[in-house]
Amino acid sequence: MEYEDADNLVNQLGIISETKWRDFCMSDQSPNNIPANPKNVYIDFCTEPDWNSCFCVDPALSAATRRAFLETHAETPTMVL
């Protein structure tokens, strides 16, 4: 699936976390041609720390997903670059 199509689908579905993305990918609703790990496929479009923030056209939503990622890992030994 082209990046723009995947971007539109994710925004239409309101998926704002990696957990929700994984759940969607494992469901019967997920198309066969959308990657389960977009960071590996859409390398030129996706950035860390949270791949799905690059799917958000709303800057506030994008910031919220990044904040949630950082808050989730703040008290763990995970190194966030």
Secondary structure, 3 states (H helix, E strand, C coil): CCHHHHHHHHHHHCCCCHHHHHHHHHCCCCCCCCCCCHHHHCCCCCCCCCHHHHHCCCHHHHHHHHHHHHHHHCCCCCCCC
